[in-house]
Amino acid sequence: MFETNYRTHTCGDLTSKELKKEVKLCGWVSSRRDHGGIIFIDLRDRYGFTQIVLDPKKIPEANKLKREWCISVKGLIRARPKGMENPKLVTGQIEIDVNNLEVISESEVPPFEIDDRMEANEELRLKYRYLDLRRPTMQENLAIRHRIAQAAREYLSSQGFLEIETPILVKPTPEGARDYLVPSRINPGKFYALPQSPQLYKQILMVAGCDRYFQLARCLRDEDLRADRQPEHTQIDIEMSFATEEDIFKIVESLMESVCKTRNIKIKKPFDRITYNEAMSKYGSDKPDIRFGLEFVDATEIVKNSSFEVFKSAINNKGIVKCLNATGCAKLSRTEIDELIELAKIHHAKGMAWAKVEKGKLESSITKYFDEKLQKELIKLTKAKDGDLLLFIADNFKTACTALGQVRLTIAQKLNIIPKNEYKFCWITDFPLFAWNEEEQRFEPEHHPFCMPKKEHIKLLDSDPGKVYATLYDLVLNGVELCSGSLRIHKPEIQKKIFSIIGLSEQEAEKKFGFLLEAYKYAGPPHGGVGIGVDRLVTLLIGLNDIREVIAFPKNKAAECPMDGSPGDIDPKQLKELHLKLDIVKK
């Protein structure tokens, strides 16, 4: 109950315990039914529905009421007639006999029904987002998001973390995506950037002795959009001083436990830990869905003895042969198998070989290259049984694993073996510090350039950067990456070395990151942290796929907001004040 001068109760409050009580309610007309001169209306607000009853003979204005009008009513609570109760509603046992009606505001006919049972197309929903948000499902999504955010704040506060805001107008620094730039009127020709993350600032807070920081931070990145990506997103940003990887894992796992309790979801701690190489080797992904099996095996040592030239060529070129036992999939048609082969090709594999298991032997056009002994070895290695389908990809490690990983997910969907109400977290650890950019022939950071190399690998920075691994980790839930984190570099000489390896000169490093390097001159502590994607987390815990369903005002796939028309044109006067001229190149 949230009483104001307008109302004594909300539309989700009243039960048969309050019979004969006079109440005032406000809300929107959700539905209107005229039964023999008596008008029944389902009044809706954020909290629920209440049925109200109006007699037009006593209240003539009732005849004018239409859907989505905003009204206020006063009346007596009475029991619904026997057999007319609605057990699906908290208020389903009662109705309000209205003796006073006030029309607060009238509505035009909405462009779509405000009803969970009839969802409008996406662009229309985004254009009239204020109407879409009136739907009970959307109201509940926002409420769930609120409860998750509150649970995170409560838990982290209980562990000594301080919620500290970092700037929104920051210095442009390369962090992996394009910056959104903001011109400075006071400093002509200079620009702020909107933060891709609070990365540098939270590290400086550790130098400042703040010890434990968190923030529900807004992060903005100018990148192409998809279902789980928006130009702006929110993350639970965490940083800890004097902490090891184990300390960070412990905090984050308990945080996830607290958050999941808001949805009555029980999770198992500690989370599984899988190295990056193991995740790629077994699942073909650095964000594996471990709710189901279908793990790969390495068939290289067995098939190198075959006469199949495709396999032998890949192995001779330092490649591997990965095999997936698609359990029970021998029943797939040739067309369905060809579709899986095309999927592998989309993900850069040259092709995919296959063989069905029938009567303890392999059946396929490629089996003529495998003698009986080799076939038995493959069946033993893959634990295959009659009715199974073996899928092979021969290529370099990353391509073979990644392509087969996509096939694995498709097979799981075909077999319908992905549990619907199971939540399995895992840590992916021991990432390479650098990734080799073949096109530009240089190393670049696997995540970002502030990750601490493993102690035993620091000596390799000069001689073999490609073999350097970092104390770097991702948190994955049901095949979706929720966060990345690492122990950070806190020694300026190591930070300068990393910048050098990725091709930043001393002058460039000083220009872009000088303020961080300067701070490190004053004894920064060892520290580390994570940034957990709130939008993705809420989406997963509700059981949805699109993060736009849990964001109040998201952008569409073109990074536009159909509701407010952003991005929009700038008035020439404003451009002049910013000392800017537009030179738009037509596409």
N, C-alpha and C positions, 0 to 999 in steps of 0.2 A: 504494500500500500504506500503510495507516494501522494499524500494529500496536499492540494493547493487550493486557492480560492476558486479554481475552475472545477475541481473534481475531488471527491472523497476517496475514490478507489480507481484502480486501473481496470482494463477490460480482461485481465487475467487473474483477478483476485477472488471474485465472489463465489461462494458455495452455499449449500443448503443450510449451513450454520448461521447465515445472516438473514434468514427469512423474515419478511415484514419490516426490514430496516429500510429507511429512505436513504438513497445514495445519489451522487452526481457522477456521471461518466462523460468522458470526451473521447473522440476518435473519428475514424473515417467510415463511411458507409461501405461495407465490403460486399454485401448482397441485400437485395430488397425483394420481398415476396408479399403479394397482396392476396389474402385469404378471406374472401367474403366481406370485404370492407375493412378488415383489420390488417394492418401492415406489420409484417415481421422484418426486422433488420438485424443483420449480424454487424455489430459495431466492432471495429478493429483498432487496436493501437499496438505499440511495440510488444506489449506483454501478453496479448492474446485476443480472444473474441468473447463478446457477451451478446446474447440475443436480447433485443429490446422489442417491445410491443407497443404500437401506437394506434389509437382510435381516431381516425380523421374527423369524426363528428365532434370530438372534444379538442383535437389539435389539427385544424385544417392545413397547417403548413406541412404536415406529414405527407400530403399528396404530392408535394413538389420534390421530395427527396430523391436524389439520384446517386448512382455509385460514385464513390470517392469524394462526396461532399464531406466537409469537416463540420461536425455538429457537437453540441453539448446537450445532455438530457438529465432530467431529474425524475426519479420515480421510486416505487416500492419494489423490493425483491420478493418474488413469489416462486413457488415450485412450478416447474413445467408440468403440463398434463401427463398422466401416466402413459407410458409408451412413446412419448415424444422427447425423452431425455437423449442426450448425446454423450455417450461414455468416452468419446475421444477427446472431449474438452474438459478442462478443470472446472469451467463454469457450466458444464452441460446439464446440470440438474436444475438450474434456475433460469429465470428471465426477469427483465425489468418492465413493470407496468408503468409506462411513461406518463407523467402528468405535466411536464414542462419541456419544451423543445426550443433550442436556440441554434439557428444556422450560423456558424462562425464564418465559413467561407464556402462558396460554390466552386465546383470543378467542371471544366470542359470534359467532353467524353475522352477518356484516356486512349492513347494510341494502341494499347494492348491491355489485356485483362490482368489485373493485379491478383494473380492466382497462381499458386505453386503448381497446379495441375496443367497449366497452359503457359509454357515458357515461350517468350517472343524470341526473334532472331537476335544475334549478339549485337549487331550495330544499333538496332532499335533500343535494346536494353541499355547500351552505353550512352546513347543520345538522351534518353529520358531516365538517367540513372536514379534520380530522386524518386521516380515511380517504381523502378525495379527494386530499389532498396526497401520499399514498403512491404514487399512480399515477406511472409513469415520466415521462409528459408534464408533469405538474405539477412534479415534481422538477427536470426540465430547465428549465422556465420560470423557476423560482427561481434556478437556477444561472446562466442567461443574464443575469438581472437583476443578480446579484452581479458577474458579469464586466464588465457595462456600467458599474456603479457604480465598480468598481475602476479601469477604464480612465479614467473621468472624473477620479477622484482623482489618478491617476498623471500624467495630462496637465497638469491645472491646477497641481499641485504643481511640475511641471517648469518652469512658466511664472511661478513666483514667487508664486502665490496661497497665502494662508493659509486653512486650514479653521477657521472660527470659529463657535461655536454662539451663537445668539441666543435670547432667552427664549421660553418656551412660554406663560407667564402674562404677558399684556401689557395695556396700556391699550386699552379699546374705542375704535376709530377707524373711521370709514366708509371702506370700500375697495371697495364695489360689491356685496358680498353680505352676508347676515346673519352676525353674529358668533355663535359659540358662547360663552355666558357662564358664568363660574365664580364663585359667591358666595364672599366672603372671610369666614371665621369670625372672624379677628382684628380685621377692620374692618367691623363690622356695617353692612349696607345698601349696601356697596360691592361691585363686581364686577371681576374680571379678564375679559379676552376671550382665547380661543385664537386664535393668529395666522392671519389669512387668507393672509399672506405675511410674510416678514421685511423688508418694504419700508423702513419708517422706520429700522429698526435698522441695516440695511446702509448706508443713507445716512449715518447718524451715525458708523458705522465709518470712512467716508471722511473725515468731518470730523476724526475721531480720528487720522488719518494712517496707517491700516492699509494704504492704497494698493491692494492686491489681495486681495479676500475671496472665498471660496466656501463653500458648505455644502450638503449633501444635506438640505434643510429639509423639515420636515413642515408642511403648510398645511391649515387646517381652515375649511370654509365651509358654512354652514347653507343649502343650496340643494337644489332638486329634482334627483333623480338620473336618469342615463341610462347608456348603455353605456360612455361615455368620461368619466364623472364620478362621484366618490365624495365623501362628507363630508370625508374626509382624503386627501390625496395628497402625493406627494413631488416636489420640484423641485430641479434642480441650480441653485442660486441663485448668481449671479455679479455682482460689482460692481468697477469699476476707476476709479481716480482719474487725472486728467490724460490722459483718453482721448477720442478722437473716435469717431464712428459707425464709421468705417473700422477703427479699432483693435479695436473690439468684434466687428465682423463677422469679422475675421481670426482672433481667438481662438476664437470659436464655431464657425467652419467647420472649423478644425483639431481642435477638440474632437469635432465630429461625425465627422470622418474617423477619429479614434482609436477612438471608440465603435463605428463601423461595422466596423472591422477585427476586432472580437471575433466578428462574424458572417460574416467573409470577404466583406463587401460593399464593393465599390469605388464611391466617389462622385466626382463631378466638382466641382472647385473652380475658380474662385469660383462661388458659387451665383448663379442668376439673380436679378435685382432688378427688381421690378415695383412701380410706385407704387400706392397704394390706389385712386386713380381709374382707372388702367389696368386693374387687376385686376377691379374692378367692371364696367368698360365691356366688357372682353373675355370674362370668365368668369362674371360675375354673383356673385362671391364674393370676400371679403377673405382667404379661405384656399383658393385655387384648386388643383385637381388639374391639373398641367401635364404629366402623362404622356401626354396625348392632346390633339388639336386641338379641333375644334368651337368655334372662337372666334366671338363675335358681331360683327356689323357694325351701324353706325348708319344706318338707312334713312330717317331723318327728312327730309333734304333732297330725297330722291326722291319719297317718298309724299305729301309735302305738296301736290304737284301733282295728286294723284289726286282722285276725287270720293267716296272712301270716308269717310263722316262720322265713323266711330269714330276713324280716324287724325287727321283734321283737327281734331276736337274736342280730342283729347289735346294736339296740337301748339299749338293756340290757347291752351291752359291751361298753356303753358310746359313741356309734357311732351316726350317723345321716342318714337321707334318703333325698337325693337331687333329685329334679325332673326338667327335661327340657321339655318344650312344644315345640316339633319340628313342628312348624306350617305347616299345609298342607302336612305332611309326612305320613299320613295314607296310601297313595298310594304306599309306599315302599314295595317291595316284602319281603318275609320271608328271602330270601338269603341276601338281602341288610341289613335287620335288624340284621341278624346273624353276618355280617361283622362289624357292629357297636359294637356289643357285644364283638367280638374278639378284637377290638380296645381298648375298655375299659379294657379288661383283660391285654393287653400289658402294660397298664399304671397302673397295680397292683390292679385293682378292681377284686373282686371274680366273678362278673357277672353283668348283667344289665337286669332289668325287664322292660317290656313295655306293653302299652295298647293303642289301637286305640279308637278314639272317634267317635261313630256312633249312630245317632238318640238320641243324648243327654246322651248316656250311654258308659261305658267302655267295650271294647271287647278284651279279651285276656284270656290266660290260667290261669292268676293269679286273675282275677276278681271274681272268686268264693270265694276268701278270703275277699272280700269287700262287705259289705251290701249296699243297695241303698242309704242310708243317707251318708255313707262314700264316695261313688262314686261322689255324688253331691258336697260334700265338696271339693274333689280333683279337680273336673271340675271348681268350683268357684275359688279356689286358683290359678290354672294355667291359668285361663281365656281361657280355651280350647273350641273349637268349633268342629262341625262335620268335619271330614277330618284331624284332628290333631293327632299327635302321642306323647304320654307321655312316657318319658324314665326315669327310676329310678335307682339310685345306692345307696346302703346301705353299709356304711363302716365308718372308722374314717374320721374326717373332711377333712384332707388334701388329702387322697386317693380318697374319693368320689368326691371332687371338681375337683381335677386334672384330673381324668379319664373322668368325664363328660365334662370338658373343652375341651379335645381333640375331644370328640364326637361332641360338639358344633361347632367346627371349620369345621369338616367334613360335618355336616348338612348344614352349611352356604354355603359351596362350592357346595353341591348337589342342593341347592335351588337357587344358583347363586344370592345371595343377598348381596355380598360384593361389595360396590361401587368401581369402578376402578380409578376414578380421584378425590378421596376425601382424605384429609389428616387431621386426628384427633389425636391431641396430648392429653396426659393426664399425670398427676403426680400420681404416686403411693406413698403413704406416710405411716408413722407410722408402719415401719417394726419392728418385734422383733429384739432385739440386738443380741440374741444368737439363734442358732439352735442346737437341741439335736442330737448327733451322737449315734444312737442306737447300732451300731456295736462296737464302742469304749467306749460306756457308759460315754460320757463326752460332755460338751458344746463346741461349736466352733462358731466363728463369723458368723452371717448371711451374712455380706458383708466383712468387715475387722475390725480389733480390735481398730481402731482409731475413731470410731463413738461415739458421745456424747450421753449418755443416756438422756432420757427426765428427766427434773428436778424432777418431782414428782415420778420418778421411781428409783432414785439413792439410796433411802433407801432400795430398794428391792435387791440390788446387793448381800448383805450378806445372806438374808433369802430366796429369791426365784428368782434366775436369769432368769428362764424361763418366768417370767412375765414382764421382763424389756423390754421396747420399746425404740427405739432410734429416734433421729431427723434425720431420714434417708429417702431418697427419690430416686425414679427412674423416668426417663422421658421415656415415651412409645409413639411410633408413629405407628399406624396401626398394633398393635400387636407385634411390635419389640421393644425391649429395646434399647434405644439410649444411655442412660447414667445412672450411679449411682452417688449419691453424699450424703453428710451429713454435719451437723455441727460436727466439730472435737473436740476431747478431748484436752483441753489446760492446764489442771491441772494434775501435775505428780501423785498425790495420786490416782486420779480416773483411770489414765492410768495403774498404777501398779495393781490396783484392777481388772481391765479387764483382764490383762495378767494372773493374778492368777486364775481367773475363767476358762479361757481356757486352764489352765494346764501348764503355763510357770512359772517356778521358778524365784526367784529374780535374780539368777545367769544367767539363760537363757535369761531373759528379758534384763539384762544389756549387755550380750554378743551380742544379736541380734539388740537391739534398744537403746543401751546406749547413742548414740549420740543424739537421739531425747529426751530422758529423761533428759539428761544434758542440752539441749537447753531450756527445759521447766522450769528449775530452775531460768531462767532469765526473768520471767514475759512474757509469751506468751499471745497474745491477743485472745479473742474469734474469731473463724474463721470457714469458711466452703467453700465448692465448689463442683464442678462436673468434670467429664471427659466424654466428648461427643464423641461417635464413629464416626469418619469422614467417614470411608468406608461404614458403614451401612447407615448413613444419605444420602450420595450421591447416593447409590444404590436405596434407597426408593424414593428419589426425581426424579430419572430418570424413576422409574417404573420397576426395575429389581429385581431379587431374589438372585443373586450370587455376593458377593463383589469382586470376582476376575475380574469381568467385569469393575471395576473402579480402579483397581490397576495395575500399569504399568507392574510390574514383580512379579506376585504372585507365590506361591508354589502350587503343586498339593496335592491330598488327602493324599499322603504319606510324606508330608512336604519336598518334593524335588522340585528342579527347573530343568525341563528337558532341558532348554536352556543352562545353564552354568554348569550343572552336580553337583550342590551342594545338599546335603553335600558331600564332597569329602575326599579322603584319605590324610593323612598328611605324609610328607617326614620324614623318620627316623631322619634326621639331626635336623628338627624342634622339634621333640619330645624330642630329647636329650637336646636341648637348654632349653626346658621347664621342664626338669627333670621329664619326664613322660614316662611310659611304658604302652603299651596296653595289656590288658588281656580280649580278646573278647570271650564271652560265645556264642557258636553256638546254635541256636534255634532248 
